[in-house]
Structures are given as C-alpha cells and as structure tokens.
Amino acid sequence: MRRCSSLFLTLLCVPLPGLALAVGCGQTVIVDDPSAGGGGGEAGAPPVPSGGGGSDAGTDPLEEYEDPGCPDTGPPVTDFACDPYDQSSGFCAPGEGCFIYVQYPDEPCGQEVYGAFCAPAGPGRQGDPCSGGSQCGAGFTCVVTGSGTQCVELCALSGDDNCAPGFVCEPIDVAGMGGCL
C-alpha cells in the first residue's frame, strides 16, 4: 500500500523546472536534472563548474597540488592545564574531567595547538553517542568514528594501552594521544 500511495502522490506533484523526481522504495530524493542544462551529472555527483576548471585530475591527483612553502615549524605547541591520562591527579575540581583539544591554525603555514583543560564531566562512556567533549565522562573524548560520533576512552599509544578487549588504541587528532577504537 505504501508503494502505491507514494506513486500516487508522485503523480499528483508537478516537479519544478530543472529538477527531476526520483522515487524508490524508501525516501523521495530530489536530484539535479542533467537535461536542464544546469551542469549536473549522476545523482549525488557535484555539478560540473561552468567556465574554466572541471578537468580530470588524471591518475595522480597530487600533481596539481601546490606546496605553500611553509618553513619547518619545529615541535608542536602544547597547552596542557591538566593530565588527561590521570583524572585523579587533583588538577581538576570534583565533578570535572581533564579533556583534550586541538586548535587548528587560521593561516596555511600556522601550527596546531594541542592541549587539555578542566571542564564538567558528562555521562558518556565508551561508544556512547556525543556531539562534543562535554557529553563524555572524564578520561574519554568525543571523536568521529566509522560508527558515528562517539565517546572513546583515552589510551597511551605505546606500552599498555588499557583498552577493553576488542578495542585497539588508535591515534586521534591530538598529537601523541590515542583513543580505544
């Protein structure tokens, strides 16, 4: 019945010029109509730019890369106000955790700043969904994984990682630190 009602509703709707309506078993998806001259292509493919560019990168996509010529920046800049591996060190107040962060540079040749700060600890544990570090508990951080954005336990990249069975300590954005994934 759902399939028939979708088809019926589709027949009642008149698509806007320049758009094609594609109906499947699930959701209705609106895609660019390549015949409308808008420079589209396959559904989900980015439009072909009009005027200049748009050429295939060939077999080596890096051959078009232009190095900005940045000088060697030396060791990373760090700002650790607490120890993220030792949540009971006394650096943070009760109810707070030591959370890691990376501050990306604004300019092309700038340097990242890696650090940690004290903030209220959230309830999130290993694998819990999150949208920011404040939702994770002390000793955890919020990262984008193949299974979505979730809290992962911090771990040491060398030596005993203390990850639960089935998890491996993998590098994360903060240099020298890992998360149990």
LORO-322995 format. One record per residue (C-alpha): x, y, z; residue number from 1. Coordinates in Angstrom, 2 decimals. Example, Ala and Ser with C-alpha at 12.3 -4.5 7.8 and 13.67 -1.06 7.14 Angstrom:
<atoms>
        X        Y        Z  lumlo
    12.30    -4.50     7.80      1
    13.67    -1.06     7.14      2
</atoms>
This chain:
<atoms>
        X        Y        Z  lumlo
     0.00     0.00     0.00      1
     2.85     2.39     0.83      2
     4.39     1.89    -2.60      3
     1.08     2.64    -4.35      4
     0.40     5.73    -2.23      5
     3.94     7.02    -2.93      6
     3.41     6.55    -6.64      7
     0.01     8.20    -6.45      8
     1.39    11.20    -4.54      9
     4.24    11.48    -7.02     10
     1.81    11.58    -9.94     11
    -0.11    14.42    -8.26     12
     3.01    16.53    -7.79     13
     4.42    18.53   -10.66     14
     8.22    18.84   -10.34     15
     9.78    22.27   -10.57     16
    11.65    23.07   -13.82     17
    15.27    21.93   -13.65     18
    14.58    19.20   -11.08     19
    13.81    15.54   -11.58     20
    11.95    13.49    -9.01     21
    13.34    10.04    -8.27     22
    11.10     7.68    -6.31     23
    12.30     4.46    -4.75     24
    11.21     2.11    -2.01     25
    12.39     4.48     0.73     26
    12.54     8.24     0.72     27
    11.83    10.63    -2.14     28
    15.05    12.20    -3.38     29
    15.32    15.37    -5.47     30
    18.31    15.47    -7.81     31
    19.50    17.90   -10.48     32
    18.07    17.14   -13.92     33
    21.05    16.81   -16.29     34
    18.85    17.69   -19.27     35
    18.02    21.08   -17.72     36
    21.48    22.40   -18.65     37
    22.47    23.00   -15.03     38
    25.73    21.11   -15.44     39
    24.70    18.18   -13.27     40
    25.65    14.59   -13.80     41
    24.98    11.43   -11.88     42
    22.74    11.72    -8.82     43
    24.89    12.76    -5.89     44
    27.75    13.93    -8.10     45
    28.85    17.56    -7.69     46
    27.80    19.88   -10.52     47
    30.34    20.49   -13.25     48
    31.60    24.08   -12.86     49
    30.75    26.40   -15.71     50
    33.71    28.21   -17.19     51
    37.27    27.02   -16.55     52
    38.44    24.15   -14.44     53
    36.50    20.95   -14.15     54
    39.24    18.88   -15.75     55
    40.01    15.40   -14.53     56
    42.95    15.22   -12.11     57
    44.28    12.24   -14.04     58
    45.95     9.27   -12.43     59
    47.94    11.36    -9.93     60
    45.69    13.83    -8.07     61
    48.72    15.31    -6.28     62
    50.39    16.51    -9.47     63
    48.18    19.65    -9.30     64
    48.99    20.28    -5.62     65
    50.97    23.45    -4.95     66
    53.09    23.42    -1.80     67
    52.65    26.73     0.06     68
    56.36    26.62     1.00     69
    55.95    26.58     4.78     70
    59.14    26.61     6.86     71
    59.85    23.76     9.28     72
    57.83    24.63    12.40     73
    59.66    22.51    14.95     74
    58.00    20.70    17.85     75
    54.22    21.01    18.35     76
    52.82    23.80    20.52     77
    51.18    22.41    23.68     78
    48.99    23.87    26.42     79
    48.15    21.12    28.94     80
    46.50    22.59    32.06     81
    45.92    19.06    33.42     82
    46.88    15.42    32.79     83
    44.25    13.67    30.62     84
    45.71    10.23    31.46     85
    45.48    10.82    35.24     86
    41.98    12.06    36.01     87
    42.57    11.80    39.77     88
    45.71    13.97    39.77     89
    44.00    16.84    41.60     90
    44.37    19.34    38.74     91
    40.59    19.46    38.20     92
    37.81    20.09    40.73     93
    35.44    17.29    41.84     94
    32.90    16.55    39.10     95
    35.27    17.79    36.40     96
    37.44    15.90    33.96     97
    40.58    16.73    32.03     98
    39.60    16.97    28.34     99
    41.96    17.15    25.37    100
    41.62    19.53    22.44    101
    43.32    20.63    19.23    102
    43.17    24.21    18.00    103
    43.71    24.33    14.24    104
    45.56    27.34    12.75    105
    43.81    30.05    10.73    106
    46.68    30.57     8.28    107
    48.07    27.94     5.86    108
    51.51    27.72     7.49    109
    50.24    28.00    11.08    110
    50.78    25.36    13.70    111
    48.20    23.39    15.67    112
    48.00    23.85    19.43    113
    47.43    20.65    21.41    114
    46.25    20.80    24.98    115
    43.93    19.81    27.80    116
    41.64    21.73    30.14    117
    39.32    21.05    33.08    118
    35.57    21.06    32.42    119
    32.46    19.43    33.92    120
    32.41    15.70    33.11    121
    29.47    14.31    31.18    122
    27.85    10.89    31.49    123
    29.18     9.39    28.22    124
    31.24     6.20    28.26    125
    32.85     4.02    25.55    126
    30.68     4.01    22.40    127
    28.03     6.44    23.66    128
    26.93     8.97    21.02    129
    28.16    12.54    21.52    130
    28.29    15.89    19.77    131
    31.08    17.38    21.89    132
    33.53    16.60    24.67    133
    31.20    17.91    27.37    134
    28.96    14.88    26.84    135
    31.75    12.39    27.62    136
    32.97    11.33    31.02    137
    36.38    12.04    32.50    138
    39.06    10.06    30.64    139
    37.01     9.95    27.43    140
    36.88    12.18    24.37    141
    34.36    12.68    21.57    142
    35.65    11.54    18.15    143
    34.23    10.85    14.70    144
    34.42     7.10    14.02    145
    33.19     4.74    11.34    146
    30.21     4.09    13.62    147
    29.33     7.76    14.12    148
    30.50    10.40    16.58    149
    31.01     8.75    19.95    150
    32.87     8.86    23.25    151
    36.09     6.82    23.28    152
    38.42     6.11    26.17    153
    41.83     7.79    26.01    154
    44.78     5.43    25.77    155
    48.58     5.52    25.53    156
    49.90     4.85    22.02    157
    52.91     2.98    23.38    158
    53.12     0.37    26.11    159
    49.98    -0.98    27.81    160
    47.04     0.86    26.27    161
    44.46    -0.35    28.87    162
    41.79    -0.68    26.16    163
    38.97    -3.14    26.84    164
    39.10    -6.47    24.97    165
    38.14    -6.00    21.32    166
    39.41    -2.41    21.16    167
    42.70    -1.12    19.79    168
    44.45     2.12    20.74    169
    44.44     4.28    17.59    170
    45.94     7.78    17.13    171
    43.45    10.66    17.34    172
    43.73    14.35    16.40    173
    45.76    15.39    19.45    174
    49.39    14.51    18.66    175
    50.75    11.63    20.71    176
    47.37    10.61    22.15    177
    45.13     7.68    21.31    178
    41.57     6.51    21.69    179
    40.24     2.97    22.16    180
    38.50     2.19    18.89    181
</atoms>
